[in-house]
């Protein structure tokens, strides 16, 4: 299901900081670094063959992206949203994305509709090939694009922040035995309602889709004592 990290870190054009950032980020999305995993500077510096300063800069970038938490007394760890935060994130998404699809009905252009169909094909192919990392990114892009196509830059920016935090929810609380990816047919149903000009149906299908995603949230057991270098394929 994951990405071959040896391939992901071989680009000679990447700076050391970018290589560390990308490897850790993909390690998180690939479920190799679960929420709560400690990210200690010294072991990481040794594993990557870089200085602690490079590791520190990469961790700060990851914290800005909301996938890592840095606390002064405890250091860095993979972010782990609480169940209370999960509820708040989905509540915010329901409010924002209901407004997005409602505004998009009668506003979407033929060009935007064509781009959405192409995006859904790429998303389906990624999940079908078992490439969850790419699939998750495309699923997130689908939701953000809807907001951008609706012409509200403020809503689009806010939604992008919410969507970026959603994958960590399933890493922290998703059932590892179930798929929590966005459903291809649910995305298609939303777009179909938008193109049909049915505002009420579009909102209903978006809310149903978000409810389906949230229904997969449940506490999960975290792996303990994992060696960072082994998990990252270093």
C-alpha positions in Angstrom: 0.0 0.0 0.0 2.9 2.4 0.7 5.5 4.1 -1.4 9.0 2.7 -1.8 10.9 5.2 0.3 14.3 4.3 -1.2 12.9 5.7 -4.5 11.4 8.7 -2.8 14.7 9.9 -1.4 17.1 9.4 -4.3 16.6 12.6 -6.1 19.9 14.4 -6.4 18.2 17.8 -6.8 16.6 17.7 -3.4 18.2 19.6 -0.6 18.9 17.7 2.6 16.1 19.5 4.3 13.6 18.7 1.5 14.7 15.1 1.5 14.0 14.8 5.3 10.7 16.7 5.0 9.4 14.6 2.2 10.5 11.2 3.6 8.9 12.0 7.0 5.8 13.3 5.4 5.3 10.3 3.2 6.2 8.0 6.1 3.3 9.5 8.0 0.8 9.2 5.1 1.9 5.7 4.5 1.1 4.7 8.1 4.7 3.9 8.9 4.9 6.7 11.4 1.7 6.6 13.5 0.3 9.5 15.5 2.2 10.0 18.7 5.5 8.6 17.3 8.4 10.5 18.8 10.6 12.2 16.3 13.9 12.7 18.1 16.5 14.9 16.4 19.7 12.9 17.1 18.4 9.5 15.9 16.9 11.1 12.8 20.1 13.0 12.1 22.1 9.8 12.3 19.6 7.9 10.1 19.5 10.6 7.4 23.2 11.5 7.7 22.5 15.2 8.2 22.9 17.7 11.0 20.4 18.3 13.7 19.8 21.7 12.3 18.5 20.2 9.1 16.2 17.9 11.0 14.9 20.8 13.1 14.0 22.9 10.0 12.2 19.9 8.5 10.2 19.3 11.7 9.2 22.9 11.8 7.9 22.7 8.3 6.0 19.5 9.2 4.5 21.3 12.2 3.3 24.1 10.0 1.6 21.5 7.8 -0.2 20.3 10.9 1.2 16.7 10.7 3.8 17.1 13.5 3.4 18.6 16.9 6.4 20.4 18.6 6.3 21.0 22.4 9.2 22.7 24.1 9.5 20.2 26.9 8.6 17.0 24.9 10.1 17.6 21.5 8.5 16.6 18.2 6.0 13.8 17.5 3.6 12.9 14.8 0.4 14.9 15.4 -2.5 13.0 17.0 -5.8 14.9 16.9 -8.1 14.2 19.9 -11.6 12.8 19.4 -12.9 16.3 20.4 -10.8 17.9 17.6 -12.0 15.3 15.2 -15.6 16.3 15.9 -14.8 19.9 15.5 -13.0 19.4 12.2 -15.9 17.5 10.6 -18.4 20.0 12.0 -16.5 22.8 10.3 -16.2 20.8 7.1 -19.9 20.2 7.0 -20.6 23.9 7.3 -18.1 25.0 4.8 -18.6 22.3 2.2 -22.4 22.6 2.3 -22.0 26.3 1.4 -19.5 25.4 -1.3 -21.7 23.0 -3.2 -24.7 25.2 -2.7 -22.9 28.1 -4.3 -21.4 26.0 -7.0 -24.7 24.9 -8.5 -25.4 27.0 -11.6 -21.9 28.5 -11.3 -19.6 25.7 -12.4 -18.1 26.0 -15.9 -17.8 23.2 -18.5 -14.0 23.5 -18.1 -14.2 23.0 -14.4 -16.5 20.1 -14.7 -14.1 18.4 -17.2 -11.2 18.9 -14.8 -13.2 17.3 -11.9 -14.0 14.2 -14.0 -10.4 13.9 -14.9 -9.4 14.2 -11.3 -11.8 11.5 -10.2 -10.4 9.1 -12.8 -6.9 9.7 -11.5 -8.1 9.2 -7.9 -9.9 5.9 -8.8 -6.7 4.7 -10.6 -4.5 5.5 -7.6 -6.7 3.7 -5.1 -7.1 0.8 -7.5 -3.3 0.5 -7.8 -3.0 0.6 -4.0 -1.2 3.9 -4.0 -3.0 5.4 -0.9 -0.6 8.4 -0.6 -1.5 9.6 -4.1 -5.2 8.7 -3.7 -5.5 10.7 -0.4 -3.9 13.7 -2.0 -6.2 13.5 -5.0 -9.3 13.1 -2.7 -8.2 16.2 -0.8 -7.7 18.1 -4.0 -11.2 17.2 -5.1 -12.8 18.9 -2.1 -10.5 22.0 -2.3 -11.1 22.4 -6.0 -14.9 22.5 -5.5 -14.4 25.5 -3.2 -12.0 27.2 -5.7 -14.5 26.7 -8.5 -17.3 28.2 -6.4 -15.3 31.5 -6.5 -14.9 32.0 -2.8 -11.2 32.3 -2.1 -11.7 32.7 1.7 -13.8 29.5 1.9 -11.3 27.7 -0.3 -8.3 28.7 1.9 -10.2 27.7 5.1 -11.3 24.3 3.6 -7.7 23.6 2.5 -6.5 23.8 6.1 -9.3 21.5 7.3 -8.8 19.0 4.5 -5.0 18.9 5.3 -5.7 17.7 8.8 -8.2 15.0 7.8 -5.7 12.2 6.9 -4.2 12.3 10.4 -7.7 11.7 11.8 -7.8 8.3 10.2 -4.2 7.6 11.1 -5.0 8.3 14.8 -8.5 6.9 15.0 -9.3 5.0 11.8 -10.0 1.3 11.8 -6.9 -0.2 10.1 -9.0 -3.1 8.8 -11.3 -0.8 6.8 -10.7 1.6 3.8 -11.2 5.2 4.8 -10.5 6.7 1.3 -13.1 8.9 -0.3 -15.5 6.9 -2.3 -15.3 7.3 -6.1 -19.1 7.0 -6.6 -19.8 9.5 -3.8 -17.6 12.1 -5.4 -19.3 11.3 -8.8 -22.8 11.6 -7.2 -21.9 15.1 -5.8 -20.7 16.3 -9.1 -23.7 14.8 -10.9 -26.1 16.7 -8.6 -24.1 20.0 -9.1 -24.2 19.6 -12.9 -28.0 18.8 -12.8 -28.6 22.1 -11.0 -30.1 20.3 -8.0 -28.8 22.4 -5.1 -30.7 20.5 -2.3 -29.5 17.1 -3.6 -25.9 18.3 -4.0 -25.8 19.5 -0.3 -27.4 16.3 0.8 -24.9 14.1 -1.0 -22.0 16.1 0.4 -23.2 15.8 3.9 -23.8 12.1 3.4 -20.2 11.8 2.1 -18.7 13.5 5.1 -20.8 11.5 7.5 -19.6 8.3 5.8 -15.9 9.4 6.3 -16.5 10.4 9.9 -18.2 7.0 10.6 -14.8 5.3 10.2 -13.4 7.2 13.2 -12.7 4.9 16.1 -9.8 4.6 18.6 -7.0 2.4 17.4 -4.0 0.8 19.1 -0.7 2.5 18.4 2.6 0.7 17.7 5.2 1.2 20.4 8.9 0.9 20.5 9.3 1.2 16.7 12.7 2.1 15.3 12.5 5.2 13.2 15.2 4.3 10.7 13.6 0.9 10.1 10.1 2.4 9.6 11.4 4.9 7.1 13.4 2.4 5.2 16.7 4.0 6.0 
